[in-house]
Amino acid sequence: MPDLPEHRPALAGKAIFEGPGIRLEPLPEGHLLHIMGAVDAESLAGYLSAAGLPASAVRPAGYQQWYIAGDEYLSPPYIAALADHLKGKAFISDQSHGRIRIGLSGAKAADLLSRGTAVDLDPAIFPVGHSAVTLFGHVSVQLTHVETDRFELTVLRSYAEDVYEALEHLAGTAMSIHRSETPVHLTLPP
């Protein structure tokens, strides 16, 4: 019998990157469910609770579309229970295997993100709880403002490493720029 492929986390081996005002971290792969249908966020939260998934986050993903995100793996029976609660109202598609979540937080998180996306991240325009499907560089991501100074990027699995490394690079560059703002005194030989 041929060897079956093993599941390997997309960002396995990627360490948490921390610097002044920046924290970049691969998030647990957990679950990501795409919900499509005429249901609102409040009703969807009720369906999640009825299916035994109250810890999952509900995120807008477009017109009559939502993502349900969480850190825990969901077995098929849990997903089937949610599908039963949504029957006749919405459809569900498990995206857990194909999308990866990346966390970015800290006082400089919005500044760093603004270097790669056209979304206006001013809290008055993009407040906590808002989400947008946009580009980060050349890659499509869902960007969510999770908490004050905390964002989450959801990206297709095949692009996760590229986006993570781009964020690492930008964070490293931001730290270099920050350090270079300190006056440098050179002593030249006579």
URWOVEN-V875145 format. One record per residue. N is the residue number from 1. NEAR is the number of other ideal C-beta (glycine too) atoms within 8 Angstrom. Layout:
N:NEAR
N:NEAR
//
This chain:
1:1
2:3
3:3
4:4
5:4
6:4
7:4
8:5
9:7
10:10
11:11
12:6
13:4
14:7
15:4
16:7
17:12
18:6
19:9
20:6
21:7
22:16
23:11
24:13
25:9
26:11
27:11
28:6
29:9
30:13
31:12
32:13
33:16
34:12
35:14
36:10
37:9
38:5
39:12
40:5
41:8
42:6
43:9
44:14
45:9
46:8
47:12
48:13
49:9
50:7
51:11
52:7
53:12
54:6
55:5
56:11
57:7
58:10
59:11
60:8
61:10
62:6
63:3
64:8
65:10
66:13
67:15
68:16
69:13
70:11
71:5
72:8
73:7
74:13
75:6
76:6
77:6
78:11
79:12
80:8
81:10
82:15
83:9
84:8
85:9
86:14
87:6
88:3
89:8
90:11
91:7
92:12
93:7
94:11
95:10
96:12
97:5
98:6
99:10
100:13
101:13
102:17
103:13
104:16
105:10
106:9
107:5
108:10
109:15
110:9
111:8
112:14
113:14
114:8
115:7
116:10
117:11
118:5
119:9
120:6
121:11
122:6
123:9
124:4
125:7
126:10
127:8
128:8
129:5
130:9
131:12
132:8
133:9
134:11
135:9
136:13
137:7
138:3
139:11
140:7
141:13
142:13
143:15
144:11
145:14
146:9
147:7
148:5
149:8
150:11
151:13
152:13
153:14
154:13
155:15
156:10
157:10
158:4
159:9
160:13
161:9
162:8
163:15
164:13
165:8
166:11
167:15
168:10
169:8
170:11
171:13
172:10
173:8
174:14
175:11
176:8
177:8
178:8
179:7
180:7
181:5
182:5
183:3
184:5
185:4
186:4
187:4
188:4
189:3
190:2
//
